[in-house]
Amino acid sequence: MTSPSLSRKEAESQVRSWGFSHVFTWTDGAGAHYAPHKHSSLTTHLILSGSLTIAYPGSEDKKEKMTHGPGERLDVDAGLVHEVWIGREGCTYVIGE
């Protein structure tokens, strides 16, 4: 786990240090929802504030919804179908692709 007290700049630097070249910070409003989708490459999400819940529809290995909060890192493998719900306080996170 990464310290939840990182600034945006520090968090973006941290994600770059993990080997991701396309790094940006994103904020979703309370209750936002991303329908099942997938990405062509590994993505990482470093939560700065708020929370998100992720599920992996159709996955045999990942059957439970998981909620992630400040300081947590969440990786999603390339091609893995996932669905995301943003918590009631919204969520700000650094994405690495």
N, C-alpha and C positions, 0 to 999 in steps of 0.2 A: 504494500500500500504506500502511496505517496502522501506527503503532508497536505492536509486540506487547507493550510494557510499560505500556499504558494500564490504569488501574483499571477495574473494572466501571462505576462512576459516570461516569468520563471517556468510556468507550466508548459508553455509552448516550447521553450528551450528543452525542458525535460523530455517532451514527446519527440523532438528532433533527435535527442541523444539515443532514443530507442531505435533509430534507423529509419524514421518516416520522413520523406522529403516534402510532402504536401501537408502542411500543418496550419490549422486555423481554429479560432474559437467561435462557437455557435451557441445561441440562446434560443430555447423554445419556451413558449408561454404555458401556463398551467393547463393541464388537460390535453395537450397536443397528442396526436396519435399518428404513428407511421404504420400503415398497413404492411402485411408481409412483403418483404423484398430481399434482395441480395446484392452484394457488391462483387466486382471482378477481382478484387485484391483484398488482402488482410487490412482491416481497419482497427484503430484503437480509439478509445474514448476515455479521457481523464476528466472525471467529474469535479468541477470547481464549486458549484453550489446547487442546491435543490436535489432532485432525484429523478431517476428513470427506472422503469421496469421493462425487462426484455423477456421475450419468449421465443422459442424456436419451433414453430409449427412443423410437424412432420419429422422432427429429429428423433431418432431412437435413443441417442445419448443424452440429450438435454431436454427433459420432459417438463421440468418445473420452471415457473416464472421466477426471475431473480430481480430484486430491487437493489440499485446501486446508488450511493450517496457521495458526498464530498470526500475527496482524497482517493477514491477507488478508481482503478483502471479496469476497463472492460475491453477485451479483444474479441472481434468477430472474424472468423475465418472466411477466406474467399469462397464465394458460392454458397455459403450457409444462409438459408432463409431464416429471417428473424422479423419480429414485430415489436414495436416499442410504444410504451405509454409514458408520458411525462407526468410527474407528480403535481400535486395541487399548488406547489410553490414555484413551479417552472423548473428549468434546469439549464445551467450554463456549463459547457464542457469543451475541452480541447480535443479536436479530431485529428488523427494522423492517418494518412493514406499512403 
